[in-house]
Amino acid sequence: MNTLVNGLKNRTLPELKVGDTAKIERRITSRDLFLFAHASGNLNPLNIPQMDEQNEVTHSVVAPSMWIGSLISSVLGNILPGPGTLYRSQDFEFLGYAHVGDLLKIEVTLIEKGDSPKAVFQTTVTLADGRCIASGKATVDAPTESVFFEANSLPGLLLDEHDHFTRLIEEAKKLPPMATAVVCPDDSNSMSGTYLAMAEGLINPILIGNQKNIELAAKEAGVDISQLEIINIPDSKMAAAKAVELVHQNKVNAIMKGNLHSDELLSQVVKKEGGLRTQRRISHVFVLNVASMSHPLFITDAAINIAPDLATKVDIVQNAIDLAHACGIDKPYVAIVSAVETVSFNIPSSMDAAILAKMADRGQITGAYVDGPLAMDNAIDMGAAITKHLSSAVAGKAEILVVPNLEAGNMLAKQLTFISHAQPAGLVIGAKVPIMLTSRADNERARLASCALAQLFHVYRKKGHASFHLNQDSQ
């Protein structure tokens, strides 16, 4: 066998001997068949697993014969002869069927060496009990030079790849650019994100901070800011105060955080005198593009209110609903999340959730379907909701997750971002203007999406309705 710990080594034609053999084993999974259906376009229902609420296959699905045949190439290309092998032809006789869960044995045996570089292999695929389900011959061009390939990992695959941010950004680009105070864009990341948002027509930035550092950041990012207004204020706290002042002077309609701590910016926003407070409590909403979900996922509050009381949660919920409206979702599904889906006197968040749900029933929270308490699984997974026999308009459909406290929300949002590879954006709302509270770890696309959210929210507050409608799955 030519597989090595750190890579793959081939066998050249002169090294091959008639009778040489190699084999692998492969157990069939539902994922294999879903991926083959996507790659081939073969949507034969006999070959596509149907799942029940326990995420189990509901019938004996047949593995496509050509998928089984394709496994031969992994032996020829990886082991015998190995890297450098090219197909000339392959024939098959399919003698039986395989199903999800079956263990397959795939084997190739050299039966003929022709004129260089021709080599002919007998190919078979058998079940664990020895029954042959595929037999044929493969004619290949065997490698003539020794090759060793370092082990390379293929990129991970997600079966679903929904892209909600592109739609939101495209809708925002249809609107006039928004005058935006950018506070301390004095590193390459925040500068390039600011410039990209301007180039895409989302914002007209006013840069506030240490002018020398801002210009150095622009040079490092390779962007030209010679035509942009720069207000030279070296102190980051005073730069944040200047951004708030520009709001009061009606010179900007939004604020974007650059390379400074969130507390430095928010301390100026929440000041009782001269800040940007409104009658609504200020809160933060993460908006995540989760590739496997058919809609954007909103999580709140994961950045500002550490341990919100019930009154604060009312504003947190309404703020998130308003942002969902601005993103074209007419009546979002809001799950007030707890550790359980029933009210427990020992879990305060479950009691808050029940009260918030009843307040929505009575019109004290408006514009959404609201229910709670719901646990994370049955909030977003219909199968889990059905299994637990939940009678709820929201269970299994949640678009907004309202978490018990900042710690839970922050861990959830970052788990989805760094483990599940969701794309994050976010916005602070409840102030006089939307605030883009991007993380210093956010990339340019996250900053661009956050600008789009701010622009859409600004128009929503101004007009009282969204500028477009996002198609929701039929409920």
Sequence and secondary structure as in RCSB ss.txt:
>XXXX:A:sequence
MNTLVNGLKNRTLPELKVGDTAKIERRITSRDLFLFAHASGNLNPLNIPQMDEQNEVTHSVVAPSMWIGSLISSV
LGNILPGPGTLYRSQDFEFLGYAHVGDLLKIEVTLIEKGDSPKAVFQTTVTLADGRCIASGKATVDAPTESVFFE
ANSLPGLLLDEHDHFTRLIEEAKKLPPMATAVVCPDDSNSMSGTYLAMAEGLINPILIGNQKNIELAAKEAGVDI
SQLEIINIPDSKMAAAKAVELVHQNKVNAIMKGNLHSDELLSQVVKKEGGLRTQRRISHVFVLNVASMSHPLFIT
DAAINIAPDLATKVDIVQNAIDLAHACGIDKPYVAIVSAVETVSFNIPSSMDAAILAKMADRGQITGAYVDGPLA
MDNAIDMGAAITKHLSSAVAGKAEILVVPNLEAGNMLAKQLTFISHAQPAGLVIGAKVPIMLTSRADNERARLAS
CALAQLFHVYRKKGHASFHLNQDSQ
>XXXX:A:secstr
  EETTEEE   GGG  TT EEEEEEE  HHHHHHHHHHH    GGGS  B TTS B S  B  HHHHHHHHHHH
HHHTSS TT EEEEEEEEE    BTT EEEEEEEEEEE STTEEEEEEEEEETTS EEEEEEEEEE  SS  EEE
        S    HHHHHHHHHHTS  EEEEEE   SHHHHHHHHHHHHTTSEEEEEEE HHHHHHHHHHHT   
TTSEEEE  SHHHHHHHHHHHHHTTS SEEEE SS HHHHHHHHS TTTS   SS  EEEEEEE TTSSS EEEE
 SSS SS  HHHHHHHHHHHHHHHHHTT SS EEEEE SSSS  TT HHHHHHHHHHHHHHTTSS SSEEEEEE 
HHHHH HHHHHHTT   SSTTT SEEE SSHHHHHHHHHHHHHTS  EEEEEEESSSS EE   TT  HHHHHHH
HHHHHHHHHHHHHSS SS       
